[in-house]
Amino acid sequence: MSIWKELYDTFDKETAKWQADSASKQSLVFELKGNLTFLADALQSNLSSQEVLKGLERATFDLCMAKGFNINSISGKKIAKKTIGEFDEFKKYLGKDTEYLVNNAYLKIGSLSKLVTAAPNKDHSLKFKSLFRFLVLLVAHLDGRTLRRKSIK
């Protein structure tokens, strides 16, 4: 085999890996943003806990975990003070990386799934609102945005 063939094969393999990682990044961010949008609409519509839970997705995350995808490749930054703005409830996440935040989001979704299944008649709206606030933080982090309070007039 010639050196050119070996170089081409290496290049081809690395390009395929880069494209797969890029697709995983985009898919995972899309799933997170979709969950945030759905949760906002579900909370505003006062859907039942069971209905909300059915609408939350995690297939892309599960696939990324199975493939050993490096979640920090989405954003190598850690949560900074400017990201959390004036929200004291998010101070506990200062210095946490993207992998920690994404894993935490899906752990919360998994925990809510178990809670709703175990106690379907209980009101879980506070837990869903907490998940919503956390997803707002996570998406702001992924988009490189700063959270700001709305001024009340």
N, C-alpha and C positions, 0 to 999 in steps of 0.2 A: 504494500500500500504506500502510496506517495505521501510526502509531507503535506501536500496541498489537500489531499483527500482527508487526512487526519485533522488539519486545521478547519476545513469546511465542516466536518462532522462535529467538531467541538463548538464551532460558531453556531451551527444549526441547533445543537442541543441546548446551548446557553440562551439562544433566542427564544426557543420554545418554552424554556423555564421562565424567562422574563415575561413572556406573554401570558403564561398561566398565572404567575404571581400578580401581574397587573389586572387580570380579569378577577382574581380572588379579591383584591383590594376594592375594586369598583363594586363587585357584588356584595361584599360585606358592608361597605358604607351605604349602599343602596338599601340593603335590608334594615340596617339600623335607622336610617332616615324614614323608611316606610313604616317601621314600628312606631316611631315618634309621631308621625302624621296620623296613623291609625289611632294611636292612643289618645291624641288630642281630640280627634273627632268622636271617639267612643266615650270619653269622659264628658264631652259637651252634650252628647246624645243620651247620656245616662243609661248606657247599655248594662246589662247584667254582667256579673263577674265571669260567668261561663262564656258569654258572647265575646267579651273582651279577650279572654284567654284564647279562644278559637282564632281570633284575628291576629294575634302576635306570632311572628314567624321566627324560626331559628335554623332552618335547613341549611342556609349558606354558612352560618357559623359552625354547625356540626360538620359540614364538609371540609371547611378550613381546618378545623381541629384534627380531623382524620388524616388530612394531607400534611399536617405538621407546618402549616402556613405561619410565617413570622408576622404576627399582628402588628408589631412595632414598625414594620416596613410601611404601614399606612401613614404613620406620623411618628417620627423619631423624637418628637418633643414631649416634654412632661408638662403636667398641669402647672401653669404659672399663676401668680397672683392676679395678673391682668386678665386672665381668662375668666376667673370666678367673679371678677368685679366686686360688687358690694355684698355678695351673698355669703354670709358667714356659714351657712349650712354646708358649703362646699370646701371649707378650709381643710377638712380632713383629707381631701384628695390632692392637696398641693404636693408637687414632686412625684406624683404617680404617673406612670407611663401609659401609653395607649393600650398595651396588652392587659394591664391591670384593669383599666376602665372597661374595656370591651368584655373581658371575662366576668367582671362584676355585674355588668348589665345582663348578661345571659344567666348568671347565677341567680339574679333577682327574678328573672322571668321563670326560671325553673322552680324556684322556691314558691313563687305565686301560683304556679301550676299545681304544685302539691297542696298548697293551702286551700285553693278553690276546690280541688277534688275532695279533700278531707272534710271541708265544711262548706258545702255549696250554698247553704242558705245564709251564711254569715256575710255581712257587708265588708268587702275588701277594698272599698273605694279609696281609703287613705293609702293603702299599699300601692295601688295603681297610680295614684297622684304622685307618690314618692318616686316610683319608677319613671313617670313622665318627667319630673324635674331632673332626675339623674340623666335621662336620655337627652334632655336639652343641654346639659353640661357636656356630655360626651360629643354630641354633634357640633357644639360650639368649638370644642377642642379640635375635632377633626377638620373643621372648616377654618380654623385659625381666627375665630371671632372672639370678641369680648362680650360677656353677659352684662346687660344694663337693666336697671330697674326703670319701669315706666314712671314718669312723674304724674302724680295724681293732682288734678286741678279742681 
